[in-house]
């Protein structure tokens, strides 16, 4: 294996670890931690796994947050047959249950991405 290929694999594994830490940490601590836990897990993932990564740290945290809040909102919407999502979507201009799930997923992605990016910046400052 060439040095460039091993570097690419290392970068991929680090980014995958950031995504998995945000998703798994947020999912398993949902019953007892507040909504901003995604920022904490993004920060921890950025501190631990970002290393010398300069690119894609925000994108990895964004993907983790997007998956976490998107899957969780889909699960909750499916468990009540979309009634609550439809009502919440109605409050936001009639976007419906699917729009509410997408909006929630995008907000979760922003929180996860900002957390991972902040962790990367804290790590690089020391």
C-alpha positions in Angstrom: 0.0 0.0 0.0 1.3 3.4 -0.9 1.7 6.2 1.7 -1.1 8.2 0.1 -3.5 5.3 0.2 -2.8 4.7 3.9 -3.4 8.4 4.6 -6.7 8.3 2.7 -7.8 5.3 4.8 -6.7 7.0 8.0 -8.7 10.1 7.1 -11.8 8.0 6.2 -11.6 6.1 9.4 -11.2 9.2 11.5 -14.2 10.8 9.8 -16.3 7.7 10.2 -15.4 7.6 13.9 -16.6 11.2 14.3 -19.9 10.3 12.6 -20.3 7.1 14.7 -19.5 8.8 18.0 -22.0 11.6 17.4 -24.8 9.1 16.3 -24.2 6.4 18.9 -23.5 8.8 21.8 -26.5 10.9 21.0 -28.8 7.9 20.5 -27.9 6.0 23.7 -27.9 9.0 25.9 -31.2 10.4 24.6 -33.3 9.2 27.6 -31.3 11.1 30.2 -29.4 13.9 28.6 -30.9 17.2 27.1 -31.1 18.0 23.5 -27.7 19.7 23.3 -25.9 16.4 24.0 -25.2 16.3 20.3 -23.0 19.4 20.7 -21.1 17.6 23.5 -20.5 14.5 21.5 -19.5 16.5 18.4 -17.0 18.4 20.6 -15.6 15.1 22.0 -15.4 13.6 18.5 -13.6 16.6 17.2 -11.2 16.6 20.2 -10.4 12.9 20.0 -10.5 12.0 16.3 -9.9 15.2 14.3 -6.1 15.1 14.7 -4.5 17.0 11.8 -7.6 16.8 9.7 -8.2 20.2 8.2 -11.1 19.4 5.9 -14.4 17.5 6.3 -14.6 17.7 10.1 -17.7 19.9 10.0 -19.2 17.6 7.3 -18.6 14.5 9.4 -20.2 16.1 12.5 -23.0 17.4 10.2 -23.7 13.9 8.9 -23.7 12.4 12.4 -26.2 15.0 13.6 -28.3 14.7 10.5 -28.5 11.0 10.9 -29.1 11.1 14.6 -31.9 13.7 14.6 -33.4 12.5 11.3 -33.6 8.9 12.5 -34.9 9.9 15.9 -37.5 12.2 14.5 -38.6 9.5 12.0 -38.8 6.9 14.8 -40.9 9.3 16.9 -43.1 10.2 14.0 -43.7 6.6 13.0 -44.6 5.7 16.6 -47.5 8.2 16.6 -48.4 7.7 12.9 -47.2 11.2 12.0 -49.8 13.1 14.0 -47.4 15.2 16.0 -45.0 15.8 13.1 -48.0 17.0 11.0 -49.0 19.4 13.8 -45.5 20.7 14.3 -45.1 21.0 10.5 -48.4 23.1 10.5 -46.8 25.5 12.9 -43.9 26.1 10.4 -46.1 27.1 7.5 -47.7 23.8 6.6 -44.6 21.8 5.7 -46.1 18.6 7.0 -44.6 15.7 9.0 -41.9 15.0 6.4 -40.9 18.7 6.3 -40.7 18.7 10.1 -38.5 15.6 10.1 -36.2 17.2 7.5 -36.0 20.5 9.4 -35.2 18.6 12.6 -32.5 16.6 10.8 -30.9 19.8 9.3 -30.8 21.5 12.7 -29.3 18.4 14.2 -26.7 18.4 11.5 -25.8 22.0 12.2 -25.4 21.3 15.9 -23.3 18.2 15.3 -21.1 20.0 12.7 -20.5 23.0 14.9 -19.7 20.8 17.8 -17.1 18.8 15.8 -15.6 21.9 14.3 -15.3 23.5 17.8 -13.6 20.3 19.0 -11.2 20.5 16.1 -10.4 24.2 16.8 -9.9 23.5 20.6 -7.6 20.6 19.8 -5.6 22.7 17.3 -5.3 25.6 19.8 -3.3 23.5 22.3 
